[in-house]
Amino acid sequence: MGWPSTQRLELLRSTGYVTQHADSKDRRRRLVGLTDEGHAFLAHVTASQTTWLAHAIEYALDDGERGDLAAATTLIERIAATESLPTGDDTR
């Protein structure tokens, strides 16, 4: 199930990746932001994941499968860009 969000947030704060402070308009709320170190870590993780995925696609798929993946990616991007969907039984 994973760690509770308060434990995750405390770990990120204690490692210097995030800051946390009270909202000046609502003292019950806590505002969280990335530090410079947090931005750098996020960029590193993202680059590592991108590199891994590129290598996995290169070595695990043949040319035809890479073409299929490119076509599927286009469709998924189109779905993700959809701002509104029909309601009820109106599916088209």
C-alpha positions in Angstrom: 0.0 0.0 0.0 2.9 2.4 0.5 3.8 5.0 3.0 1.2 7.5 4.2 1.5 10.8 2.4 2.6 12.6 5.6 5.6 10.3 5.9 6.5 10.7 2.2 6.3 14.5 2.5 8.4 14.5 5.7 11.1 12.4 3.9 11.1 14.8 0.9 11.3 17.7 3.3 14.1 16.2 5.4 16.2 15.5 2.3 15.8 19.1 1.1 13.7 18.4 -1.9 10.6 20.3 -0.8 9.6 23.2 1.4 6.5 23.4 3.4 4.8 26.4 5.1 1.4 27.6 6.3 -0.9 29.3 3.8 -1.2 33.0 4.8 -4.9 33.0 3.9 -5.8 29.8 5.6 -3.5 28.7 8.5 -5.0 25.2 8.4 -3.5 24.6 4.9 0.1 23.7 4.3 1.8 24.8 1.0 4.4 22.6 -0.5 7.0 23.5 -3.1 10.0 22.1 -4.8 13.5 23.4 -3.8 16.3 23.8 -6.4 17.5 20.4 -5.2 14.0 18.9 -5.7 13.9 20.3 -9.2 17.3 18.8 -10.0 16.4 15.4 -8.5 13.1 15.4 -10.5 15.0 16.2 -13.7 17.5 13.4 -13.0 14.8 10.9 -12.4 12.9 11.9 -15.5 16.0 11.7 -17.7 16.8 8.3 -16.2 13.3 7.0 -16.9 13.4 8.4 -20.5 16.7 6.8 -21.2 15.5 3.4 -19.8 12.3 3.6 -21.9 14.2 4.5 -25.1 16.6 1.6 -24.6 13.7 -0.8 -23.8 11.9 0.2 -27.0 15.1 -0.1 -29.1 16.0 -3.6 -27.8 12.6 -5.2 -27.0 10.7 -4.2 -30.2 11.3 -4.8 -33.8 10.7 -2.1 -36.5 7.1 -3.0 -37.0 6.3 -3.0 -33.3 8.0 0.4 -32.9 5.7 1.6 -35.7 2.7 0.2 -33.9 3.8 1.8 -30.7 4.2 5.2 -32.5 0.7 4.9 -33.9 -0.7 3.9 -30.4 1.1 6.9 -28.9 -0.6 9.2 -31.3 -4.0 7.8 -30.4 -3.3 8.0 -26.6 -2.1 11.6 -27.0 -5.4 12.4 -28.8 -7.4 10.8 -26.1 -5.4 12.7 -23.4 -6.1 16.0 -25.2 -9.8 15.4 -25.1 -11.3 18.1 -22.9 -14.9 17.0 -22.8 -16.6 13.6 -23.4 -20.3 12.8 -24.1 -22.4 11.9 -21.1 -24.8 9.0 -20.7 -25.4 6.6 -23.5 -24.2 9.1 -26.2 -20.8 7.5 -27.0 -20.4 9.1 -30.5 
